[in-house]
Amino acid sequence: MGVTSSFCCTDRSGIRRQSRPLSTCYVDFHKPAEVTQQGGAQARLFRLLPVVAQQSGTGNGRRSLGSGGPEWLGKDVSSSFNEVDFYNEVLHMRRWLQQDPPLQPVPKLGQQVKEEEYETSQTPWGIIDFMVSYHGLARSCTCSWVADGRERHRVADLLVFRSPFEGLARPRMLHLELGPRSLALQARHENEVSTGILARQEGIFVDGFLSPPQSIPSEGPTLDLRGWSWGDNTQRRAKRLPLQRLHLAEALNSLLDLRAAIAEERFWPSEDSVVGNLVPGQAATSRGDIFLQKFLSAAEYSELALRAFVSELTKLIRAVEEVPVPQKWVQSSLALLVEAGVAPPRVGPIQPEIWVASRVKIQILGWSKSRLSLPEQTTADERQDHELPWKIYQHHVGRVLWESARLYFHNFCAEEWETLKVHIYEISKGNSTVLCTGTLNLCDGVSESCTLQLFRGEKAMENSMGWPSQALLTVKFLALPEPSHFAGLWQVRVDRTENLEVNADPLCIVLVATSKGGRHSMSHRTKEAPAAAQMSWNEEVEFPVIADKDGAAAERLLQALGQPARSTTPQALADSMGPKGSVAKHLPPLVMLPEEGKKEDVRTASIGQVAFISELRAGWYHSRCGLVETGHLA
């Protein structure tokens, strides 16, 4: 199975340790391989279709799988030749640890893998479960794609992976670049806070967004500069620029904007399309209410998906901390995937939590500047050199977990929403400038049709004719059927804006709901639209209200974080959500508005993240030791 590669950079034995022979993939694929959708990666990905075998095996010693088997992707090795060594090492480790027995045979001792290199009883490598499943090299594959308006063909060797999109009808993928950004990082960390500050300065960048929501700008950033004439490769790179300006919290909030999946599902006819088919006693009288009897709302879907992400990120950070030797993973990537094309069922043989959890995935990838360090092959000097980059990588994974937990706490743990603010922004070359703001009090009696007067600062806005600038909304509270974690939700529909004095720049609207005392805040952003004095938006957003006020929301969050909350009383859980509670103090309010003076302080955020992760570690330790009475973070 081992085939030596003459072009691979891993043959530089004088610089790096001697490479293993490359493994050839054991599956036959149809040719040509066609290019498939990408989540922002620079290298092209090709869809590989297995050959349907007429018999159990083929004459060349490789097996063929039918159409019912797994889904496969190929990546041109010429654009990722510096990743081959890493993937090959992980492949041999998978085989030795027998983590993929149905697809990969375990080699005999002494053939390709030495027994002492992977001591399974002493070296936990659970992090491999989060890596993209690599299955070897497919030689001499004909690939086809369209570039600059012409169909191209090329014979290339492909790295073969199990598709991370497997089982998803319309995958949405947020592609984050994390870890240290330079191989020359030589500073030494003094403490956890200073390392956290350094990690935030290194930054986490959005490198790609597959199937983004409408709120993500879709306009090409080079349109005003005749970018259409620059070629496909330049256009693909240019489209990443608006994404890289997104803050992590904004990117996660956009990932969980699943309104499109629910809206599309409503168009499909069902047996319950008429009111007469409802069970007697049900309160639903409209088609929207009938739909919610069978399917989850967008807010309920987002809550379950975010909780699944928090649970998976908790497992990832625990796996990262259990790696036996520090790694130097530079500019690696973290991919968050969720189903964005199907509405989850509320009733049926599969519980909604299980349905959503099976369609939420986390993958780590991108090893062009990384290597896999093993305990037996890492010197003391290398351990010291890898210590700081590994700490930064851990802080970045911890930051994604912290931001996800903070987003869950503020979006889905509110007992009531007090005020709703409507901010209208002008978008000019990537910069957002607030144009005007309107405020609606949700605690008072709210009529279904609301007209908000818009203000710039404290001055009411008017057009040149003296007509007041207004935003017309449709607001109603909708009770949700069982089973649901929410008592109901506020449905806010932005119908149109009137009498705006605007420039030629496009506009967008950000709706922010705030709970009493400012403990919780939730925001939604509309798509960008060309500016006009009279604009029709027709976008609907939801702000959920929890059904239980005895701390069940905090318990769900703590369980996702792996905390031992079984012996904690409901009152203690409810107190933890209060202004001075142990959960709230580590998860400060979100800053989602792109205004000057609203930027989050780096040191304060780093201290909060370090304290949060430290509390989690203490809870994990007590849970592992069976000391559940402490109830950390509860």
N, C-alpha and C positions, 0 to 999 in steps of 0.2 A: 504493500500500500504506500510505502514511502517513496516519493519521487523527488530527487534533488533538483532544485531550481537554480539556474545559472544567472538569472537576472535579479534575484531577490537581494535586497540590501542586508539581509540577515547573514550573508556569507562573510561579513567583515569580522572574521574571528579575532583580529587583532584589537578591535574596539569593544566588541561584545562577546558574550560567551558563545560557544559553538551552537549553531542552530540545529534543531531537529529536522529530519527529512520531512518534506511537505507531504501531507496526506491527500490522496485523490478522493473526490466524492464518489460514493458508491451508487448513486442514482443516475439513470439515463434521462436526458431531457430532450424535448422537441427543439428543433432549430428552424428558423432563427428565434432568438430570444428578443422580445420586444420591450422597449423602455416602459417603465411604469411610473406612477405618481411618486413624488418626492416630498420630503418634509423640510427641505431647506439645505440638504447636504449638497456639496459641490459635485461629488462623484455621481454618475448616473447609476440608477438601479434598474435591473432587468428582471422581468417576470419569467420564471422558469416553470415550464409545464412538464411533469413527469411523463415518460412514455408508458402507455397502457400495455402491460405485458400480456402476451397470449399464453404464456406458460409461467411456471414459478420462477424461472431465472433466465439469464441471458448467457450466451456463450463466452463473453469476455470476463466472467467472474463477478460482474456487478449486478445488483438487483434492480428491478424496475417496479415502480409503484403505480397504482391506478389513480384515477381522478379523485377517489375518495380519501386519498392520503393527505399528508400535510402540504401547506403552501410554501413555496420557495422563492427566494430572491437571489439574484446574482449581482456582484459588484466587480467592475473591471479592475483587475489586479494592477494594471499599469498606473491607475490613479490612486491606488492605496497599497503600493508595494511595501511601504514602511510599516504596515499593520500586519503583514503576513506572519511575522515571527510571534507577535503577541497572540494572535488567534490560534496559531498552530500549537503554542504552549498550552493555551486554555483547552484546546481540543484534546490533547493528550491527558490533561488533568481530568477532564470530564470522563474520559474512558477509564482511567484508573479508578476514579471514585464511583464509577458505574452509575452516573447520574442520568445517562441516556441509554439504558440497555436495549429498548426496543429498536432503536435505529442504528446504534453504533456498536460493533463488537468490541469486547475488552481484549486488548492484546496480551499475549503471553509474557510472563516475566522475562526480562532480558532481551526482548525483541525490539521494543521501541521505548519503553518506560522502565526506569529502574525503581525498585521497590522502595529504596530509602529516600527517594525524592519527594514522595507524597505520603507522609505518615498520617493516615486518616484519623488515628486516635488522638493525635496531639496538635494537628494543624487544621483548624476549621476553615473551610473555604466556602461558606454559604453565599458569599458575594457572587460566586460564579453563576448561581441561579438567576441573577438579575442581568447577566450579560447576554447579548444577542447570541443565539445558538448557531455556532459555526460548524459546518459539516464537511469541510475539505475544499479541494480545488477542482473545478470542472475545466478540463483542457479543451482548447480549440473550439470554442463556441462561437457561432455566427450571431452577431448582435445587430439589431437594426433600430434606428431612431431617426427623428426628424429634427434638423438643425438648420436655421436660416432659410426655412422654406423648402429644403431639399431632403429627400430620404437618404440616409447614410447607412452603410454596412461596414462591418469590421469583424475580423476573426480575433478573438481575445480569450485569455484565460480568466475565469470568473471565480471569485470567492463565493461559496454557496452558503446561504443562511436560511434557517427557518424564518418565514416572514413574521415580523412582529404584528402585522395587520391581520393575521389569521383569525377568522371568526368574527370580524368586524365588517358590517355592511358598508358603512361610511366612516372610516377611521379618522379621528381628529388627533393630531400629534403636535405637542409642544416640544420643540427641540431646544434644550438649554445647554449652553457651553459653560462648564464650571471647572474648578481646579485651578492650580497656578497657571499663569499665562506665559511663563518663561522658564527655560531650563537653567538660566543663570541666577536663579533665586538663591541667595547665599545668606540672607539675614537670619538671625536666630530669635526665636520668640521668647519673651520674658514671662508671660503668663497667658491664660486663656483669653482674657479681654484684649490684650495687645495683638494676639494672633487673630482674634475675631475682627479687629479693626483692619488689620492687614488683609484678611480674606475679603472684607467688604470693599476695600480699595482695589483689590484684584478684580472683583465684580463677577456677577453672573449675567450672561448675555443671552438673549433670545436669538438663536441662530436659524430658526425656521419655524413655520407654522403651517401644518397640513390641514386643509379643510377648515380655515378659520371662520369665526362668526362674521356677520356683516359689520360689526363694530370695528374690526381691524381694517385699516385703510387698504383698499384694493387698487387705488390709483397708482400707476407706475411713477416712482419718484423722479425719473428722468424724462417725463413726458414734455416738460417745458424746454428741455435741452435737446430735443430731437433724438431722444433715447431709443426710439423705435428703429433707428438706423445703426445702432451700435452692435447688433448681433444678440443671439440668444444667451450666450454665456455672460455677457456684460449685463443684460437685462436681469438675469437670474440673480446675479450678485447685487444689483442695485435694489431689487425688491426686498432684500434683507435689511437695508438701511433703516426703514421705519420701524422694523421689528426690534432692532438693537437699541432703539431709544426707549423701548418700553421698560418700565420698572417691573420687577419680579411679581409684585402684588397685582399689577394691572394684567400681566400675562396670565397669571393663574385665574384671575377673575374672568378673563376672556375665554380661557379653556373651558370653564364651567358654564359659559353662556350657551345653554342647550335649548334655547327657545325654538330654533329651526327644526330640530328633530320632532318636537311636540306639534308644532304648527303644520308640518307636512303630514303627520299621521292623521290629523283631523280631516284632511281632504278625502281619505279613503272611506268609502261607504261601509256601513256595518249593519248588523241585524237590529241594532238598537238606535237606528237613525230617527225613529219616530217616538214620540213621547208615550204612545200607547203601550209600548213594550216594556215600560218600566214596572218594577215591582210596586204594588200598592203601598203607599206610605212614604215613598221616596219624595224628596223635595225638589228634585231636578225638573226643570221645565224647559230648558233650552238644550240645543245640541251640544254646547260646550259643557253643560252639566252632565249630560249623558256620557260624553266622552270621558270625563273624569271618573265615572263609575267603573270604567274598564281600564283606564290608563292613568299613570302618574302625571302630575303637572310638571312644568319645567323646573319650578323651584324644588319640588320633591326629588326629581331626578338629579339635580345639581347637588342636593344635600347628600344623597346616598353615594354619588360619585366622588365627592370631595372627602367624605368619611373613608371610602375605600382607598383613596390616594393617601390619606394620613396614615392608615394602617400599613399600606405597602411601604411608604417612606420610613415608618418606624422600623419595619423589618430590615430595610436597606441600611439604615444608619447603625443598627445593631450588628448587621453582618460586616459593615465596614470596620467597626471598632474591634471585631473579633479576628480580623486578618492578622496572622502571626508575625508579620514583618512589615515595616513601613514601605509604602510604594511611592513611586514618583510618576504619577499620572498627570501629564501636562496637557491642558486644553482638551480634556475628554468631554463627553457629552452625556446628558441625561434626557431620555425621551419619556414623556407622559402621554399615554394613549387612552382614548375613551371613545365609545360608540356615539356618533353624532347623527345617525340616520334613522334610528328606530326609537319609538317611545316605549318605555318599560311598562309591562302589564301590572295592574294593581291586584288583580285576582287571577288565579290559575294554579296549575300544579307547582310552579316555581315561585318562591317568595321573591318580592322585589329586591331585597338586599342581596340575595344570591345571584339574581339575574344581572344586577348592576356590577357586583364584584367580579363576575366572570368576564366582564367587558371593560375592565379597568386594568391597565398594564403599565409597568415601569421597566424600562430597559436602560442599561448603561452601555455606551459604545464610544467610538472615536479614539483609536489608540495609535494615531500616527506619530505621536511624540512620547510614547509610553512603552514600558516594558514590565513584564511580570517578574517580580523579585521573589525568589524562593528562599526559605530560611537557610538551607544548606549551601546556597550559592551566593549569599550576600555577606560581604565583609563588614567589619565594624565601622569603617570609614563610610561605606555606602549607606549603612543604617543611619548614621549621623547626618549624611547629606540628604537622605530621603525624609527625615523627621519633619522638617517644616513644610515641605510640599504636601505631605500626607495629612498634617494638621489642617492645612488650608483646604484640602479636599473634604475632610470631615466637617469643617465649618460650613462649607458650601452646601453639602447634603443636609446638614442640620438647619441651615437657613431656609432651604426649600421646605423642610418639615415645619419649621417655626412659622413661616409665612402661610402655609396651608392650614395649620391649626388656628392661627390668628384669623384667617379668612372664614373658617368654619365658625369660630366663636362669635364673630361679629355679624355674620350673615344669617346664621341658622339657630341662634340661641336667644333671640329677642322675644320678650313676653308681649310687647306692644311697640308700635311705631308712633312717634309723637309728631314729627314734622317731616315734610317732603319738600326738598328744594330742587328747583329746575334751573340748571345752569346751561346757558347757550354759549358755545365757543366758536371763535373763528379759527380755522386751521390754515396757517400760512407757512408753506415750506417746512412742515414738520413741527412748527411751534404753535402752541395753543394759547389763545388770548381770550379771556372771559369778555363776552359782549354784554350780557345782562343776566339777571337772576330773578326768579319768582319763588315765593314760599307759600306752602299750603299746610294748615294745621289739621292733622288727621284725628286728633282727639275730639274735636268738636264735631257736630253733625256736618257731614260732607254730602253735598248733593252729587248725583251721578255725573252730571255735566258741570265742569268747573272752568272758570275763566280767570286766569292769573294775570295780574298787572306785573309787568317786567320792570325791573329797576337796574340802573347802573350806579352802583354805590347806594346812596340814599335818594337819588333823583329818579323820578319816574320817567321812563323812556317814551318819547313821542316821535312820530315821523315829521316830515317837513310840513305836512298839512295840519298838524296838531292832533292827529288821531293817536290814541294810546297804543303802545306796543303790548301785545297780549299773547299768551299761550293757552290754547284750548285743550283741556284734558277730560277724559272719561275715567272716573274713579269709582270703584266699588269693592266691597269686601265679600269674598266668596268662601263659604264654608266648604271644607273638604270631607269627602266620605271616608269611612274606615276601610282598611287600616291606613293610618297616616300619623306621622310624628307631629303634624301641624294641625292646629284648630282651624286654620283658614289662612287666607292670604289676601293682601291688597293687590288688586289688578289695576294698573295705571296704564291708560292708553294715551299716548301723545297724538292728538288728532292733527293739529296744525298750529302754526304761529302766524300772527298778523301784524302788519304795519311796522316791520323792522327796517331800519335804515342800515343797510349792509354794504360792504364792499364786494369785490368779485371773488373773494376767498370762500371756499366751502364752509359749511357750518355743521356742527354736531351738538347733541344735547346730552348732558349727564344728569341723571336723576339720582339724588342721594336721600335716603330715608334715615332718620336718626331716632333712636329710642330715648326715653325719658332719662335725663341726666347725661346724655351723650355716651352711655356705656357701649352701645352697639351702633354700627353704621353699615349701610349696605348701598352699593351704587350700581347703576346700569348705564351703559353708554349706547347711544343709537349709532346707526351708520352715518357716514358723511354724505351731505347732499349739497348740490349747487345752491348758492345763496340767492334768495329772492325776497321781496317784501312780503309776499303771501306764500307760505310753504306748507305742503301737506306731508306729514311724517307717517302716520298710521303704524306706529310701533307700540307694542304692548309689553310691559315688564311686570314682574311679580315680586312682592315683598312678603315673605311668610312670617306667621306668628305661631310660636310653639304651643302645643296643646297642653303640656304638663308643666306645672310651675313648682315641682318638688325636686328639681335637680336631675331629672332624667336626661335632659340635653347634655348636662355636664358629664353624666355617667357614660353616655354614648361616646363623647369625645375622649374621655379618659380610657375607655376600653380600646378605642382605636389607637391610642398612644401606648398601649401595653401596660397600663397602670393597674395595680391591685386595688380596685375600688369596691370589692364585693362586700366588705364589712363596714363601709362608710354609710352613715345614716342619710336619709333623704334631705334632712335639714342641713347637714354638713355640706352635701353636694350643692344645695341651693345657695348656701352662704358663700361657697367658692366662686359662684358666678357674680356675686355682688361687687360693688365698687372697690372694696378692699380685699376681695377674695383671692385665694392663692392662684386660681386660674386667670382672673382678670388682670392681676398685677404683672404677670409675665407676657400678656398679650395686649399691648396698647392699641388704641384706635388706629384704624387704617388711614393712610394719607393717599387718597386716590385722585384728588383734583390737581391738574397741572398748572397750579398758580405759583407765582413767586412768593417766597416766604413760607411755603407749605412743605418744603423738603424735610425729610426725616433726619434727625441728628445721628451721625454715624456711630459715635461713641455710646449714646443712650440705647440705640437699637442693638449694638453689639453686646452691651451689658445685659439687656433683657433676653437676648437669644442665648447667651452663655448660661444665665441663671435658669432659663427654661430647660435647656438640655441637661444641665446638672441635676435638676429635680427629676427629670425623666430617668437618668442613669441610676439615681438612688432608688426610684420606684422599681426599675428593672432588677436591681440587685436584691431588693427585699422580696420581690416576687419570685426570683429564682431560689432564694433561700427559704421561701415559705413564710416570710414575715409580712403577712398582708394586713396586720392591724394598724400599721403606720399610716397607710393611705396617703402617700405623697401626691401633691398637686390636688388633693381633694379636701 
